[in-house]
């Protein structure tokens, strides 16, 4: 009887294939099975980043989200469907692991930072050998591309989801020195209002597709669109006293 394989949860970085770590590239080249998430009709961002490093004979497990933004996250239907999706995805990975095959589970950015791979890690981690390969986060790539030193000294940096209520977002922004606001999308107008209320609107910078083709960086006050695409975030640099 073969021993179970090892689950490698691999951080793929923000988008530029050159920002993939050497360790991640080595795992990709040696894994007989790769698993990845993808939006309906798309190849999958993490899979695209990995392409040059994958053995063409590798077995692929493609997990297609049942939906992404079509249903609000607080809708009971969303939670039920996503729980079922992650359960079935974990079962597919477990089948390969039980057959003695190592599996590289790809994740955009860093696996433990808002990554879908965490949901499979929660389900499989207690029962299988596992190793997690960290990746460069999207926010790190964005503030570097924008030339924005984000924090220094005793600055407090807050990472905030744009899905928070306007009041909660405003209060948290008032209590921080620097901020990264993620999950912008249809929350853009609310985020603008909260930044203005916190007195941070003029410092805010919008970054779209950081470290990817089509990268766009603009002061938030100059952004005219009412909504933002998936790969976007807003940065509020701290470091107001340069040393």
DAVEN-V870388 format. One record per residue. N is the residue number from 1. PHI is phi in whole degrees, 0 to 359 (* if undefined). Layout:
<<N;PHI> <N;PHI>>
This chain:
<<1;*> <2;284> <3;281> <4;300> <5;284> <6;254> <7;270> <8;256> <9;264> <10;250> <11;288> <12;263> <13;80> <14;279> <15;152> <16;288> <17;303> <18;289> <19;265> <20;286> <21;286> <22;298> <23;294> <24;298> <25;298> <26;295> <27;296> <28;298> <29;291> <30;259> <31;279> <32;283> <33;226> <34;241> <35;232> <36;201> <37;261> <38;207> <39;284> <40;307> <41;82> <42;242> <43;291> <44;111> <45;299> <46;298> <47;296> <48;296> <49;298> <50;281> <51;309> <52;290> <53;253> <54;265> <55;297> <56;294> <57;269> <58;292> <59;274> <60;242> <61;248> <62;258> <63;252> <64;265> <65;303> <66;294> <67;193> <68;238> <69;250> <70;291> <71;235> <72;301> <73;296> <74;269> <75;283> <76;305> <77;296> <78;297> <79;299> <80;297> <81;293> <82;290> <83;300> <84;296> <85;300> <86;290> <87;298> <88;292> <89;296> <90;296> <91;297> <92;295> <93;293> <94;299> <95;300> <96;293> <97;297> <98;294> <99;277> <100;89> <101;264> <102;288> <103;234> <104;261> <105;266> <106;275> <107;214> <108;300> <109;64> <110;251> <111;300> <112;262> <113;234> <114;56> <115;264> <116;298> <117;299> <118;300> <119;290> <120;282> <121;300> <122;300> <123;279> <124;255> <125;306> <126;292> <127;249> <128;227> <129;299> <130;210> <131;222> <132;247> <133;257> <134;294> <135;227> <136;294> <137;283> <138;299> <139;293> <140;298> <141;296> <142;292> <143;288> <144;288> <145;299> <146;280> <147;66> <148;245> <149;302> <150;271> <151;202> <152;205> <153;57> <154;260> <155;302> <156;259> <157;255> <158;248> <159;256> <160;236> <161;279> <162;293> <163;282> <164;299> <165;295> <166;301> <167;295> <168;294> <169;298> <170;299> <171;297> <172;292> <173;294> <174;294> <175;258> <176;233> <177;265> <178;217> <179;211> <180;239> <181;250> <182;252> <183;53> <184;284> <185;38> <186;281> <187;268> <188;303> <189;298> <190;298> <191;297> <192;304> <193;297> <194;293> <195;297> <196;297> <197;295> <198;273> <199;76> <200;243> <201;302> <202;286> <203;269> <204;284> <205;234> <206;263> <207;234> <208;240> <209;55> <210;301> <211;63> <212;229> <213;298> <214;82> <215;303> <216;221> <217;228> <218;208> <219;301> <220;301> <221;296> <222;263> <223;279> <224;256> <225;292> <226;279> <227;225> <228;231> <229;286> <230;302> <231;274> <232;211> <233;204> <234;240> <235;248> <236;237> <237;288> <238;274> <239;46> <240;282> <241;252> <242;288> <243;265>>
